[in-house]
Amino acid sequence: MEPSIPAEGERYALDSQVRECFGRCAYTHKTHEKMADRGSRRQRIMKWCQIVLSALTAGGAIGVVFDRNSVVFPYATALLSISLLIVNSYVKDLDPGKDAQLHREAASDIWNIREAYLSLLTDIRDPTRSMTQLRQRRDDLQELLHKIYRSAPHTDGKAYGQAQDALKNKEDLTFSDGVPGPLKRNSSAS
């Protein structure tokens, strides 16, 4: 059976679809990186809070020992101890470091797929590559990406906005005129 679309039309359609997949992959990769950065930052803040509150609590306890008549040291130490207990309870239930690591792992896996999409875009331009072979690679990449997405931690709108800013305004990926280089069509190839 003859294909209803000429081979070049099919190649163009596949190229367009893979560009779209590449773009989504690039945004998802960057979003997970932003989530990992936020998780690491949150963990650093919590660890410093624990250290400072522990030091102040210990200082208050030492103050109570050396100045038994003080009214300030016992109350301040009790307040600092309760604050430390709250921070420790929060950190126990929410592990921003673990979350950050999960996002880093997801970003790493997605990066590999993103680069494979970029290679596929290059191969689409090679007329010696069969459409069947190219479609199979696209399908394989989609299946691998689906497996990564199923096990990846969720992201949020704030991270997506940060990723969008990084990709569009800070040129974290090859950009020209607000569009990633691999996503721009070469006018001579169109």
C-alpha positions in Angstrom: 0.0 0.0 0.0 1.4 3.4 -1.0 1.8 5.9 1.8 -0.7 8.8 1.5 1.9 11.4 2.4 5.0 11.8 0.4 8.2 10.6 2.2 9.4 14.2 2.7 6.1 15.1 4.2 6.3 12.1 6.5 9.8 13.1 7.5 8.7 16.7 8.1 5.8 15.5 10.3 8.1 13.2 12.2 10.6 16.0 12.6 7.8 18.2 14.0 6.7 15.6 16.4 10.1 14.8 17.7 10.9 18.6 18.1 7.8 18.8 20.3 8.9 15.8 22.3 12.3 17.2 22.7 10.9 20.6 23.9 8.7 18.9 26.5 11.6 16.8 27.6 13.8 19.8 28.0 11.2 21.6 30.1 10.6 18.6 32.3 14.4 18.1 32.8 14.9 21.7 33.8 11.8 21.6 36.1 13.2 18.6 38.0 16.5 20.4 38.3 14.8 23.4 39.8 12.9 21.2 42.2 16.2 19.6 43.2 17.7 23.0 43.8 14.8 24.1 46.0 14.9 20.8 48.0 18.7 21.2 48.6 18.2 24.8 49.6 15.4 23.9 52.0 17.5 21.1 53.5 20.4 23.5 54.1 18.1 26.0 55.8 16.6 23.4 58.0 20.1 22.0 59.0 21.3 25.5 59.9 18.2 26.1 61.9 18.9 22.8 63.8 22.5 23.8 64.4 21.7 27.3 65.6 18.8 26.2 67.8 20.9 23.4 69.3 23.8 25.9 70.0 21.4 28.4 71.6 19.7 25.7 73.7 23.1 24.4 74.9 24.1 28.0 75.7 20.9 28.5 77.7 21.4 25.2 79.6 25.0 26.4 80.5 23.5 29.7 81.5 21.1 28.0 83.8 23.9 26.0 85.4 26.1 29.0 86.1 23.4 31.5 86.9 20.8 29.6 89.0 19.0 32.8 90.0 18.4 34.0 86.4 14.8 34.0 85.3 15.6 34.5 81.6 17.8 31.4 81.0 15.3 28.8 82.0 12.4 30.3 79.9 14.6 31.1 77.0 16.1 27.6 77.1 12.6 26.0 77.3 11.4 28.1 74.3 14.5 27.2 72.3 14.1 23.5 73.1 10.4 23.6 72.0 11.5 25.4 68.7 14.2 22.8 68.1 11.6 20.0 68.8 9.3 21.5 66.2 12.1 21.9 63.6 13.3 18.3 64.2 9.7 17.0 63.9 9.3 18.8 60.6 12.5 17.5 59.2 11.7 13.9 60.4 8.5 13.8 58.4 9.6 15.8 55.4 13.0 15.0 53.9 13.9 17.7 51.5 17.3 16.1 50.9 15.8 12.9 49.8 13.3 14.7 47.6 16.1 16.7 46.0 18.0 13.5 45.3 14.9 11.9 43.6 14.5 15.0 41.4 18.2 14.9 40.5 17.9 11.3 39.5 14.8 12.0 37.4 16.5 15.0 35.8 19.5 12.8 34.9 17.3 10.1 33.4 15.3 12.7 31.4 18.5 14.4 30.3 19.6 11.2 28.6 16.3 10.9 26.8 16.5 14.6 25.8 19.9 14.0 24.2 18.6 10.9 22.4 15.7 13.0 21.0 18.3 15.5 19.8 20.2 12.7 18.1 17.0 11.5 16.5 16.4 15.0 15.1 19.8 14.8 13.5 19.1 11.4 12.1 15.7 12.4 10.7 17.6 14.7 8.3 19.7 11.8 7.0 17.8 10.5 3.9 19.4 7.1 4.2 17.6 6.4 7.5 14.3 4.6 6.9 11.1 6.1 8.3 10.3 2.8 9.9 13.6 2.8 11.8 13.1 6.5 12.8 9.6 5.8 14.0 10.7 2.8 16.0 13.4 5.0 17.8 10.8 7.6 18.5 8.4 4.9 20.0 11.3 3.4 22.0 12.2 6.8 23.4 8.5 7.5 24.3 8.3 4.2 26.1 11.5 4.9 28.1 10.3 8.4 29.0 7.0 7.0 30.2 8.8 4.7 32.6 10.8 7.6 33.9 7.7 9.8 34.4 5.9 7.0 36.2 8.5 6.8 38.9 9.6 10.4 39.0 8.5 12.7 41.8 5.9 15.3 41.1 6.9 18.9 40.2 4.9 22.1 40.8 4.0 25.2 38.9 6.7 27.3 40.7 9.5 25.0 39.5 8.0 25.0 36.0 8.0 28.8 36.0 11.6 28.8 37.1 12.4 26.3 34.4 10.6 28.4 31.8 12.5 31.5 32.9 15.8 29.6 32.8 15.2 28.2 29.3 13.7 31.3 27.7 15.4 34.2 29.5 18.7 32.8 30.9 19.5 30.6 27.9 20.1 27.5 29.9 19.7 25.5 26.7 20.8 26.7 23.3 18.4 29.5 22.6 17.9 32.1 19.9 15.0 34.5 19.8 13.4 32.7 22.8 13.2 29.2 21.1 15.7 26.4 21.8 18.1 25.9 18.9 17.0 22.3 18.3 13.3 23.5 18.3 13.9 26.2 15.6 13.4 25.1 12.1 16.2 25.8 9.8 14.5 27.9 7.0 16.5 26.0 4.4 15.2 22.7 5.7 11.6 23.7 5.9 
